[in-house]
Amino acid sequence: MNDLERTYLTVPLGNEPHRLAQQFAAEQTTPEKGSQIYLNTLAVYAVHSYLKWLQIETDLSQGDSWHPGLRTLFDVADLPLPSIGRLECRPVASGATNLPLPPEVTENRIGYVAVQFNEPLNQAQLLGFWAVEPAAALDVIPLDKLRPLDTLLDLISTVTDTVADENLGLLSSQKRVNLSDWLDNVFETGWQSLEDLFSSGTVGWALARSSKELRETGTDSQSLGLTRGRLIDLGVLLSGHQVALIITLLQTAAEEMDIRAEVRPAGGQLCLPPELQLIVLDHSGICLQTQARNADNRIQLEFSGEVGEQFSIKLVLGNVDLTEDFVI
């Protein structure tokens, strides 16, 4: 997928990781140790969130970084992966060229993920992965030698002795939505035209209540290509709360498409739930991501792909994690 081939990946940091980081840091006797633990906790949670998107199991509570005594005694930021091993998630200072490794994290690790934060600490950037080499002493990692994150995913697949796509949870048992079929006017159950969504009375977007306003907000299928949407229930977390996932296709060549994935409020809501994440994952686990802020009435991602390529779209909100699988 052309626009998904990116070296770095950004993970939003919402209220929960900061609550935990603040709790762990407050247990410390010095500001320096508290600051260290705060960043370590955010780094571990960011990698945990990324792997959770890919449906790769982690166990936060079993890490040394989650143990009150061990995180106080040592500089650790480990994330256990059941049946695989411990992954070290190290914070990286702004402008750094190397990642120093404390002695306590140079053993019993399958590898290291370098994590860098923006200034308000509301986003973490995963810079890359370094796999542990047998019998190789290591106390510092040059950041320009880090490998892409799909190297980590390949390692996980090898250790668990399964097909990579199966490990990532991207090849689910449910039928994939075939976007090429849409061009022949063949649509899976639940995918409706915008007109049908509006006429059903379940979608009531603040900025799109007429055909004219649809065009003004960029959701007109005639101007941008073929558009279909379906309702998704977030009621597991928010009682009765629905959103609409909208896919717009524009065929740019015989074997290529431009795709826009968009989420709008539904069910009479005017705004999206804050911190709702829209994530696009390709078969190797590389992804695009955006997140709703307060009072947002739309979030979207645009990318391109070739016929036969597979990808997944995830909506994540707190403990709710919903996936729709597609093939072009």
KOLVOVO-55278 format. One record per residue (C-alpha): residue in one letter; x, y, z. Coordinates in Angstrom, 3 decimals, always signed. Layout:
! KOLVOVO-55278
   resn       east      north         up
      a          X          Y          Z
...
//
This chain:
! KOLVOVO-55278
   resn       east      north         up
      m     +0.000     +0.000     +0.000
      n     +1.795     +3.077     -1.239
      d     +1.075     +5.568     +1.540
      l     +1.372     +2.992     +4.306
      e     +5.088     +2.342     +3.723
      r     +6.358     +4.572     +6.509
      t     +9.304     +4.014     +8.804
      y     +7.814     +5.651    +11.894
      l     +4.489     +5.071    +13.539
      t     +2.667     +7.482    +15.845
      v     +0.594     +6.230    +18.770
      p     -1.743     +8.610    +20.652
      l     -1.418     +8.733    +24.429
      g     -4.776     +9.310    +26.082
      n     -5.806     +9.638    +29.718
      e     -5.196     +6.036    +30.800
      p     -1.417     +5.829    +30.145
      h     -0.905     +9.222    +31.798
      r     -2.969     +8.155    +34.806
      l     -0.804     +5.068    +35.248
      a     +2.430     +6.978    +34.656
      q     +1.460     +9.583    +37.220
      q     +0.506     +6.903    +39.734
      f     +3.818     +5.037    +39.321
      a     +5.899     +8.234    +39.373
      a     +4.214     +9.482    +42.554
      e     +5.543     +6.435    +44.426
      q     +9.152     +7.572    +43.968
      t    +11.267     +9.519    +46.459
      t    +13.073    +11.745    +43.940
      p    +11.814    +13.813    +40.978
      e    +14.493    +12.276    +38.751
      k    +13.322     +8.727    +39.401
      g     +9.699     +9.800    +39.035
      s    +10.418    +11.362    +35.633
      q    +12.256     +8.219    +34.512
      i     +9.372     +5.976    +35.494
      y     +6.819     +8.333    +33.927
      l     +8.490     +8.112    +30.506
      n     +9.157     +4.381    +30.823
      t     +5.480     +3.771    +31.566
      l     +4.351     +5.824    +28.557
      a     +6.815     +4.000    +26.303
      v     +5.578     +0.568    +27.417
      y     +1.948     +1.595    +27.043
      a     +2.553     +2.992    +23.538
      v     +4.055     -0.301    +22.318
      h     +1.298     -2.225    +24.115
      s     -1.308     -0.120    +22.264
      y     +0.378     -0.741    +18.910
      l     +0.482     -4.505    +19.428
      k     -3.098     -4.461    +20.679
      w     -4.146     -2.858    +17.377
      l     -2.591     -5.872    +15.669
      q     -4.308     -8.282    +18.069
      i     -0.943     -9.454    +19.436
      e     -1.312    -10.431    +23.083
      t     +0.661     -8.582    +25.751
      d     +0.660     -8.819    +29.553
      l     +1.310     -5.417    +31.113
      s     +0.792     -6.600    +34.674
      q     +3.589     -9.201    +34.472
      g     +6.319     -6.773    +33.443
      d     +9.057     -5.598    +35.817
      s     +8.051     -2.071    +34.794
      w     +4.599     -2.722    +36.326
      h     +6.029     -4.136    +39.575
      p     +6.295     -1.454    +42.297
      g     +9.534     -2.719    +43.788
      l    +11.348     -3.638    +40.578
      r    +10.580     -0.398    +38.740
      t    +11.905     +1.517    +41.761
      l    +15.145     -0.462    +41.925
      f    +15.837     -0.678    +38.195
      d    +15.486     +1.385    +35.010
      v    +13.146     -1.010    +33.200
      a    +10.504     -0.585    +30.493
      d     +9.691     -4.181    +29.596
      l     +6.525     -5.519    +27.995
      p     +5.938     -9.291    +28.254
      l     +4.552    -11.073    +25.197
      p     +3.108    -14.411    +26.369
      s     +4.917    -17.458    +24.937
      i     +7.329    -15.138    +23.090
      g     +9.462    -13.147    +25.532
      r    +10.068     -9.684    +26.933
      l    +10.232     -6.653    +24.695
      e    +12.063     -3.585    +26.032
      c    +10.424     -0.247    +25.149
      r    +13.022     +2.472    +25.650
      p    +12.263     +6.229    +25.676
      v    +14.486     +8.268    +23.373
      a    +15.460    +11.862    +24.144
      s    +14.731    +14.513    +21.537
      g    +17.723    +15.005    +19.241
      a    +19.450    +11.819    +20.403
      t    +21.420     +9.705    +17.925
      n    +21.933     +6.693    +20.181
      l    +19.772     +4.676    +22.564
      p    +21.662     +3.777    +25.775
      l    +20.688     +0.503    +27.430
      p    +20.857     +0.154    +31.227
      p    +22.664     -3.059    +32.308
      e    +19.438     -4.515    +33.741
      v    +17.765     -4.600    +30.297
      t    +20.587     -6.249    +28.337
      e    +19.484     -9.758    +29.306
      n    +16.222    -11.667    +29.037
      r    +14.953     -9.538    +26.130
      i    +13.919    -10.488    +22.602
      g    +14.593     -6.969    +21.365
      y    +14.175     -3.225    +21.819
      v    +11.699     -0.680    +20.491
      a    +12.811     +2.967    +20.540
      v    +10.027     +5.353    +21.565
      q    +10.143     +9.147    +21.234
      f     +7.555    +11.607    +22.558
      n     +6.290    +14.965    +21.366
      e     +6.515    +17.907    +23.770
      p     +2.986    +17.722    +25.261
      l     +3.435    +13.947    +25.723
      n     +0.170    +13.180    +23.952
      q     +1.825    +11.188    +21.163
      a     +4.570     +8.583    +21.002
      q     +6.553     +7.829    +17.871
      l     +7.854     +4.283    +17.473
      l    +11.200     +4.791    +15.744
      g    +12.056     +1.184    +15.028
      f    +13.166     -2.183    +16.380
      w    +16.456     -3.839    +17.280
      a    +16.476     -7.624    +17.631
      v    +18.752     -9.216    +20.214
      e    +21.596    -11.200    +18.677
      p    +22.815    -14.283    +20.551
      a    +26.097    -13.781    +22.456
      a    +26.294    -10.131    +21.361
      a    +27.155     -7.665    +24.139
      l    +25.173     -4.456    +23.773
      d    +25.018     -1.266    +25.808
      v    +23.976     +1.269    +23.166
      i    +21.959     +1.129    +19.938
      p    +22.597     +3.615    +17.102
      l    +19.190     +4.976    +16.148
      d    +20.077     +5.018    +12.449
      k    +20.579     +1.235    +12.618
      l    +17.072     +0.472    +13.858
      r    +14.988     -1.799    +11.671
      p    +11.347     -1.142    +10.682
      l     +8.629     -2.352    +13.016
      d     +7.605     -5.112    +10.628
      t    +10.916     -6.773    +11.598
      l     +9.454     -7.164    +15.081
      l     +6.273     -8.600    +13.624
      d     +8.291    -11.076    +11.561
      l    +10.130    -12.140    +14.711
      i     +6.859    -12.674    +16.577
      s     +5.560    -14.769    +13.682
      t     +8.717    -16.881    +13.607
      v     +8.732    -17.515    +17.354
      t     +5.100    -18.571    +17.408
      d     +5.593    -20.694    +14.250
      t     +2.494    -19.386    +12.496
      v     +1.705    -17.435     +9.391
      a     +2.355    -13.705     +9.953
      d     -1.064    -12.564     +8.836
      e     -2.737    -15.016    +11.179
      n     -0.635    -13.738    +14.087
      l     -1.534    -10.154    +13.338
      g     -5.226    -10.967    +13.323
      l     -5.642     -9.343     +9.921
      l     -6.863    -12.494     +8.220
      s     -9.981    -13.015    +10.270
      s    -12.581    -15.685     +9.650
      q    -15.121    -13.097     +8.577
      k    -15.445    -12.377     +4.890
      r    -13.371     -9.489     +3.643
      v    -15.125     -6.575     +2.015
      n    -14.164     -6.708     -1.673
      l    -13.759     -3.157     -2.940
      s    -13.242     -4.251     -6.544
      d    -16.731     -5.737     -6.463
      w    -18.074     -2.308     -5.557
      l    -17.067     -1.068     -8.994
      d    -19.474     -3.683    -10.402
      n    -22.234     -2.501     -8.034
      v    -21.900     -5.561     -5.807
      f    -21.977     -4.608     -2.124
      e    -21.794     -6.620     +1.088
      t    -24.720     -6.531     +3.507
      g    -24.789     -3.393     +5.610
      w    -22.895     -1.147     +3.202
      q    -25.335     +1.535     +2.019
      s    -25.271     +4.648     -0.087
      l    -25.096     +7.885     +1.869
      e    -28.586     +8.705     +0.697
      d    -29.913     +5.489     +2.265
      l    -28.030     +6.169     +5.494
      f    -29.584     +9.621     +5.706
      s    -33.061     +8.504     +4.755
      s    -33.010     +5.836     +7.464
      g    -33.019     +8.606    +10.041
      t    -30.139     +7.034    +11.993
      v    -27.456     +9.366    +10.709
      g    -27.686    +12.997    +11.683
      w    -24.418    +14.762    +11.043
      a    -24.232    +18.449    +11.914
      l    -22.467    +19.492     +8.733
      a    -24.126    +17.142     +6.255
      r    -27.918    +17.428     +6.350
      s    -28.570    +18.109     +2.713
      s    -27.139    +17.139     -0.663
      k    -25.590    +20.586     -0.970
      e    -23.870    +20.289     +2.403
      l    -22.675    +16.786     +1.538
      r    -20.838    +18.235     -1.424
      e    -19.433    +21.084     +0.655
      t    -18.026    +18.686     +3.250
      g    -16.383    +16.477     +0.654
      t    -18.541    +13.390     +0.994
      d    -20.285    +13.594     -2.360
      s    -19.801    +10.308     -4.196
      q    -20.271    +11.859     -7.632
      s    -17.391    +14.312     -7.167
      l    -14.950    +11.937     -5.420
      g    -15.850     +8.466     -6.651
      l    -17.887     +5.561     -5.353
      t    -18.936     +5.944     -1.702
      r    -20.562     +3.510     +0.698
      g    -21.054     +3.592     +4.466
      r    -22.171     +1.360     +7.276
      l    -23.229     +1.920    +10.875
      i    -20.996     +0.661    +13.690
      d    -22.246     +0.356    +17.246
      l    -19.917     +1.494    +20.024
      g    -22.502     +0.549    +22.612
      v    -20.079     -1.773    +24.370
      l    -18.585     +1.384    +25.835
      l    -21.129     +4.108    +25.135
      s    -24.736     +3.044    +25.445
      g    -26.446     +3.312    +22.083
      h    -23.615     +5.302    +20.540
      q    -23.143     +4.722    +16.816
      v    -20.729     +6.010    +14.220
      a    -20.720     +5.645    +10.451
      l    -17.676     +4.261     +8.664
      i    -17.546     +5.659     +5.124
      i    -15.316     +4.355     +2.343
      t    -14.772     +6.385     -0.819
      l    -13.036     +4.834     -3.851
      l    -11.457     +6.555     -6.820
      q     -9.961     +4.270     -9.452
      t     -6.786     +6.009    -10.665
      a     -5.549     +3.234    -12.994
      a     -6.602     -0.209    -14.123
      e     -5.016     -1.874    -11.088
      e     -4.889     +1.002     -8.584
      m     -7.292     +2.860     -6.291
      d     -7.214     +5.905     -4.071
      i     -9.143     +5.175     -0.881
      r    -10.508     +7.432     +1.805
      a    -11.693     +5.994     +5.141
      e    -13.862     +8.374     +7.136
      v    -15.768     +8.179    +10.416
      r    -18.761    +10.399    +11.203
      p    -21.104    +10.526    +14.207
      a    -24.464     +8.808    +13.895
      g    -27.443     +7.943    +16.046
      g    -28.369    +11.584    +16.468
      q    -24.934    +12.553    +17.819
      l    -23.298    +15.737    +16.553
      c    -19.697    +14.905    +17.487
      l    -17.471    +11.862    +17.619
      p    -16.423    +10.459    +21.017
      p    -13.123    +12.117    +22.029
      e    -10.088     +9.830    +21.639
      l    -11.859     +7.569    +19.129
      q     -9.028     +6.215    +16.956
      l     -9.251     +5.388    +13.248
      i     -6.450     +3.036    +12.190
      v     -5.565     +1.539     +8.804
      l     -3.295     -1.533     +8.826
      d     -1.716     -3.253     +5.872
      h     -0.725     -6.942     +5.788
      s     +2.716     -6.263     +7.335
      g     +1.307     -4.292    +10.259
      i     +2.396     -0.838     +9.076
      c     -0.368     +1.608     +9.692
      l     -1.869     +5.055     +9.443
      q     -3.689     +6.495    +12.444
      t     -5.748     +9.504    +13.473
      q     -7.764    +10.368    +16.566
      a    -10.869    +12.420    +17.289
      r    -10.506    +15.491    +19.484
      n    -13.208    +17.274    +21.445
      a    -16.065    +18.438    +19.175
      d    -14.717    +16.717    +16.028
      n    -17.491    +15.671    +13.647
      r    -15.214    +13.783    +11.254
      i    -11.878    +11.978    +11.149
      q    -10.404    +10.473     +7.998
      l     -7.366     +8.817     +6.432
      e     -6.396     +8.676     +2.752
      f     -4.158     +6.107     +1.096
      s     -3.752     +4.143     -2.128
      g     -3.435     +0.503     -3.049
      e     -3.381     -2.046     -5.836
      v     -5.917     -4.700     -6.772
      g     -5.438     -7.789     -4.597
      e     -3.927     -5.945     -1.633
      q     -5.479     -6.537     +1.771
      f     -5.861     -4.098     +4.642
      s     -7.890     -3.664     +7.810
      i     -9.633     -0.682     +9.365
      k     -9.863     -0.542    +13.151
      l    -11.905     +1.679    +15.420
      v    -10.479     +1.846    +18.931
      l    -12.073     +3.583    +21.902
      g    -10.980     +2.590    +25.384
      n    -11.556     -1.164    +25.616
      v    -13.610     -1.251    +22.412
      d    -11.580     -2.550    +19.461
      l    -13.547     -3.183    +16.244
      t    -12.012     -4.393    +12.967
      e    -13.302     -4.456     +9.385
      d    -11.187     -6.352     +6.831
      f    -10.926     -5.349     +3.144
      v     -9.375     -6.540     -0.094
      i     -8.948     -4.242     -3.080
//
